[in-house]
Amino acid sequence: MDYYDPIIPFLKLDGLDLKSIDLTPAKLKGYDVVVVAVDHSAVNYDLIYKNARLIFDVRNVYKDKKDQKVVKL
C-alpha cells in the first residue's frame, strides 16, 4: 500500500512511517486498484483515470465517468 497526497508528504502514526509517492503513469499501472479518498485541486485526476486499472472513488471525483473502471461509493 502506498499513498499520494500533495499536501501531506509523510505520515507517522501508530507505527506507520509512510512517504507520499510520485504520481506517475508507471506507478499507477502497477496497482490493482487506486482509491480516491480526497478531492484536492492539486491532484491530476485525468492522469489517474488514464493509467489506473480500477478506481474506487469515494469523493465522486469521476461523477461524469460511466465505465466499469470507476467504482463509486
FIZA-390292 format. One record per residue: residue in three letters; x, y, z of N, C-alpha, C, O in turn. Coordinates in steps of 0.001 Angstrom, whole numbers, plus 524288, in hexadecimal, padded with zeros to 5 digits. Example, Ala and Ser with C-alpha at 12.3 -4.5 7.8 and 13.67 -1.06 7.14 Angstrom:
Ala833867E9C681E788300C7EE6C81E78833907F31C81E788379C7F30982111Ser832327F73681BA8835667FBDC81BE4832648001E81EBE834618047281F67
This chain:
Met8034A7FB6E800008000080000800008037B804D6800008075380521802E0Asp802158088E7FCC7804B080D9B7FC8080081811D57FC7C7FBD7810B67FC23Tyr80236816987FCDB7FE8481AEA7FC568012281F767F995805EA81FF67F983Tyr7FDD1822C97F74B7FFA7827A47F4EF7FC4A82C017F7107F77D82BAF7F6F9Asp7FECD8300F7F8F77FC0A834B97FAC47FFC8839537FA54803E0839557FCD8Pro7FE7383D3F7F72D801ED841B97F68580244845347FB5B805C7848777FBBFIle7FEAB844897FF037FE97847CA803B280148845208085280390847C180BA4Ile8010583FF38088A8035083D0580CDB807AC8398B80AB18069C83536808E4Pro80C9083B6280AD7810E68388180872812A2833AA80B7F8151F8303480946Phe8115F8335F81084812BA82EBF8139780EAF82DFF817DC80BE8831A08195BLeu80E6C82926819CD80A95827D881DC680D228244B821CE80F1B8201C8207FLys80D13825FA826A880EFA822CB82B0180A8F8227182EF1809068265383154Leu8088481DA482F93803F981CF9832EE803B081753834D080361813BC831A1Asp803C881685839DC8033A8114A83C288069480D2D839778049C8090783808Gly80B8280E3D838C880F1280A7D8366D80F8380AD68308C812FE8086C82E45Leu80C1B80DC082E0580C8580E9A828658109E812C58275B810EC816AF82A22Asp813B0811E88236C8179B815BA821D381797815C581BDB81AAB8130881960Leu8141F818E18199881349818E8813F3814E381E198118E814C48222B8141CLys8166581DDD80C96817BF822858099C8147082296804A5813D281E9280212Ser8125B827118035580F3A827A27FE9881281826407F9CB816F4827FF7F946Ile810428231B7F64F8130C821747F197812BC825A87ED6380FA5829517EDD1Asp815EE825207E955815638285C7E4A681100826007E163810DB821437E093Leu80D7C8293C7DF8D8090F827667DC7580AA78274C7D6B980AE682B5B7D428Thr80BBE822977D4BE80D77821F17CF5A80A2481DC77CCAE807C981A827CF4FPro809EF81DE07C77B8070E819C67C4B6808FC8144D7C612805D3810C47C6DCAla80E0C813927C6598103C80E687C78A80E8980C897CCEE80D1A807FD7CD8ELys80EAC80FF07D0CB80D0080E827D6198073B80CFA7D617805CA808F27D847Leu803F4810297D3A67FE5680F2B7D3897FD10809FA7D0F07F99C807297D2BFLys7FFC0808B47CCCE7FECA803CD7C9FA8004F7FF077CD357FE8D7FAB27CC17Gly803877FFC87D12A8054F7FB787D4678019B7F9E47D8C9802787F5E37DB4FTyr7FD8B7FCE97D9BD7F9E97FBC77DE017F50C7F8F77DBF97F34C7F9EA7D798Asp7F2E57F57F7DF367EE027F2DD7DDDF7E96B7F6AA7DE1B7E5D47F6627DAEBVal7E9937FA327E1E67E5667FE0C7E2897E7B6803137E4C87EB69802F57E7D9Val7E579807707E3337E6DC80C8B7E55B7E20080E997E8237DDC880ED57E5D8Val7E29F810147ED0E7DE4E812327F01C7DED6818217F03B7E2D581A367F1E9Val7DACD81ACD7EE717DAA9820877EEB77D795821E77F3A07D2CD821717F3C6Ala7DA748239E7F7AC7D80A824AB7FCB87D7A682A7A7FDF57D52282BF9801C6Val7DA1B82DC07FAC57D9ED8336E7FB887D90A8360F7F6447D9CD833AC7F22AAsp7D77483AE87F66B7D68283DEA7F1AC7D9C9842E47F1E97D7D8847127F346His7DEDA8425B7F08B7E271846CD7F08F7E2CF8491A7EB197E2F8846327E746Ser7E2F284E317EAAE7E38A850B07E5957E8FB84FCF7E34D7E9BD850747DE99Ala7ECC284E5B7E68C7F21E84D967E4BA7F31F848107E2987F772846F17E0D0Val7EF3B844A57E2BF7EFDF83F437E0D97EE3283EF67DB257EA27841177D9A5Asn7F15883C4D7D7FF7F01983B977D27B7EC95836C57D1EB7EE7F832717D10FTyr7E781837897D2687E3CD833357D2327E363830E77CCBF7E20282C547CC33Asp7E486833E77C8BE7E492831DB7C36B7E8FE82DE17C2C77E84A829D67C046Leu7ED8582F0A7C50A7F1EB82B667C4F17F071826397C7987F1B9822057C5A6Ile7EDCD826957CBF57EC12821E47CEB77E84481ED77CB527E8D581A1C7CAB1Tyr7E46A821817C9247E07181EE67C5EF7E2DD81C237C1327E160817BF7BFECLys7E67E81EA87BEAB7E8E181C6A7B9FE7EC5D817B67BB307ED11814607B7CBAsn7EE8D817597BFDF7F286813617C0F27F10B80F417C4FF7F38780B247C530Ala7ED2D810337C8297EBA180C5B7CC1B7E845808197C9A27E527809227C61FArg7E8F5803527CB837E5C77FEF57C9917E0437FF207CBC87DC7C7FDF97C90ALeu7DFD1800907D0BF7DAD7800D37D36F7DB228054B7D7577DF1A805FE7D9F7Ile7D6F38084D7D7B77D6CC80CCE7DB457D21780C407DEDD7CDB180B8D7DD0BPhe7D30480C927E3F57CED380CBC7E7D27CE6A812687E9917D1C78145B7EC65Asp7CA4E815027E7E17C9AC81AAB7E8957C5DD81BCE7ED057C11F81B847EC44Val7C7DD81D157F1957C47D81E4F7F60D7C334824237F66C7C020825B27F9C6Arg7C57A827587F3157C48F82CFF7F32A7C16A82EF27EE797C085833A57EDF5Asn7BFBD82B687EB127BCA082CBC7E67A7BF88830557E2B37BD2E833AA7E027Val7C4A082F9B7E2647C7E98329F7DED47C6938314A7D9277C6C1834A47D5B6Tyr7C53E82C597D8437C41F82A7F7D2F47BE40829DA7D2117BC92826127CF9ELys7BB3082D787D4047B57282D137D3A77B37B82CC97CE0C7AF5082A987CD13Asp7B66B82EF87CA547B4B982EED7C4E57B6B082A337C1D37B545829887BD48Lys7B9E8826F27C4397BC078224E7C1957B82B81DD17C22D7B66981CA27C67ELys7B6E281B5B7BDD87B30B817227BDCE7B57A812277BBA87B3BD8102A7B7A3Asp7B96E8101F7BE407BBAD80B357BC877BCE2807B27C1317BCC0809747C5AAGln7BE0C802C47C0267BEF87FEEC7C43E7C4107FFC67C7267C4ED7FD6E7CB42Lys7C75D803067C51D7CC748042A7C7887CBD5807507CC907CF2F8070A7D000Val7C79A80A487CD087C6B480DAF7D1847C23E80B897D4D37BDD680AF87D2FDVal7C37C80A5B7D9C07BF91808A47DD7D7BEB780D257E13B7C26980F2A7E38ELys7B9CF80EB47E1CB7B88F813367E51E7B5FB811737EA257B31F80D957EA37Leu7B6FC814437EE507B4A88130D7F35A7AF328153A7F39D7AC8B8149E7F793
